Amino acid sequence: MKATYLEAAVGQYLLAHTTGPDDVLEALAMETRELMGERANMQIAPDQGRFLTMIAQLIRARNAVEVGTFTGYSAICIARGLTARGKLNCFDISEEWTSVARRYWEKTGVAGRIELRIGDAAERLHDLPTFPAVDLAFIDADKENYGVYYEIIMSYLTPGGLILADNTLWHGKVAHPHEHDETTVAMRAFNDMVAADPRVTSIMLPIADGLTMIRKH
Ligand SMILES: C[S@@+](CC[C@H](N)C(=O)[O-])C[C@H]1O[C@@H](n2cnc3c(N)ncnc32)[C@H](O)[C@@H]1O
């Protein structure tokens, strides 16, 4: 549970009234904690997972992209929301972390809908086919390159398509001008760029560590 911007009791209440993860997602979260220790915090929260599935279902997503896969939790949530023949293209630099993802994609029966490309996403995203157009993208990798990923994905995104960007409140630091570390500055620049982009409408949601939903006109 990462309801960063809610009082703890309210966060617990919210989670208790949200459809929870199934046993396989619970097992993946547990195994990620055992294997990765502190790094397990990179995994999205259960309520975000539910949100991703619902968004994919609501827009009837057919061709999705994920930048930042880690051990595969968010990819499972997106893949589960796709239409029957839907596909998800995942990008990550780590063979090691995504080997866990591959195991759990088999267990959840979504492996056939996911293609994983290993390497720097700033380069590998250009390998995406131009058809069909992307209708849903989730950006959750290195924060300094969000702007790069955003621009590449925009060129593949269909009108009406959605980009979801994670961690856009960056522990609340983006709102405090005295915070100047590299990641905060990069995230602030990304947020400013999206807010000023005439090609899109966007909304920042205080889910987990901030999730921005961006719709291309
Ligand atoms: C926050 S984690 C993703 C968490 C994942 N969405 C989940 O639900 O578990 C960030 C991931 O981005 C990947 N990453 C970092 N830099 C990258 C790059 N330049 N290209 C592709 N992936 C990158 C890391 O290997 C890591 O797995």
The ligand as an SDF file (V2000), in Angstrom:
LIG
                    3D

 27 29  0  0  0  0  0  0  0  0999 V2000
    9.8660    1.2450  -10.9790 C   0  0  0  0  0  0  0  0  0  0  0  0
   10.4850   -0.1690  -11.7990 S   0  0  0  0  0  0  0  0  0  0  0  0
    9.0840   -0.7350  -12.6880 C   0  0  0  0  0  0  0  0  0  0  0  0
    8.0540   -1.3890  -11.7880 C   0  0  0  0  0  0  0  0  0  0  0  0
    7.0070   -2.1870  -12.5450 C   0  0  0  0  0  0  0  0  0  0  0  0
    6.1770   -1.3140  -13.3540 N   0  0  0  0  0  0  0  0  0  0  0  0
    6.1690   -3.0260  -11.6010 C   0  0  0  0  0  0  0  0  0  0  0  0
    4.9560   -2.8720  -11.5500 O   0  0  0  0  0  0  0  0  0  0  0  0
    6.7330   -3.8490  -10.8730 O   0  0  0  0  0  0  0  0  0  0  0  0
   11.5230    0.5540  -13.0150 C   0  0  0  0  0  0  0  0  0  0  0  0
   12.0900   -0.3980  -14.0600 C   0  0  0  0  0  0  0  0  0  0  0  0
   12.6660    0.4160  -15.1010 O   0  0  0  0  0  0  0  0  0  0  0  0
   13.7420   -0.2720  -15.6400 C   0  0  0  0  0  0  0  0  0  0  0  0
   14.6170    0.6880  -16.3310 N   0  0  0  0  0  0  0  0  0  0  0  0
   15.4390    1.6120  -15.7930 C   0  0  0  0  0  0  0  0  0  0  0  0
   16.0830    2.3030  -16.7410 N   0  0  0  0  0  0  0  0  0  0  0  0
   15.6480    1.8030  -17.9340 C   0  0  0  0  0  0  0  0  0  0  0  0
   15.9380    2.1070  -19.3050 C   0  0  0  0  0  0  0  0  0  0  0  0
   16.8180    3.0590  -19.6310 N   0  0  0  0  0  0  0  0  0  0  0  0
   15.3140    1.3920  -20.2600 N   0  0  0  0  0  0  0  0  0  0  0  0
   14.4220    0.4250  -19.9340 C   0  0  0  0  0  0  0  0  0  0  0  0
   14.1090    0.0990  -18.6590 N   0  0  0  0  0  0  0  0  0  0  0  0
   14.7050    0.7830  -17.6720 C   0  0  0  0  0  0  0  0  0  0  0  0
   14.4120   -0.9580  -14.4470 C   0  0  0  0  0  0  0  0  0  0  0  0
   15.1960   -2.0590  -14.8510 O   0  0  0  0  0  0  0  0  0  0  0  0
   13.2050   -1.3180  -13.5820 C   0  0  0  0  0  0  0  0  0  0  0  0
   12.8290   -2.6640  -13.7770 O   0  0  0  0  0  0  0  0  0  0  0  0
  1  2  1  0
  2  3  1  0
  2 10  1  0
  3  4  1  0
  4  5  1  0
  5  6  1  0
  5  7  1  0
  7  8  2  0
  7  9  1  0
 10 11  1  0
 11 12  1  0
 11 26  1  0
 12 13  1  0
 13 14  1  0
 13 24  1  0
 14 15  1  0
 14 23  1  0
 15 16  2  0
 16 17  1  0
 17 18  1  0
 17 23  2  0
 18 19  1  0
 18 20  2  0
 20 21  1  0
 21 22  2  0
 22 23  1  0
 24 25  1  0
 24 26  1  0
 26 27  1  0
M  CHG  2   2   1   9  -1
M  END
$$$$
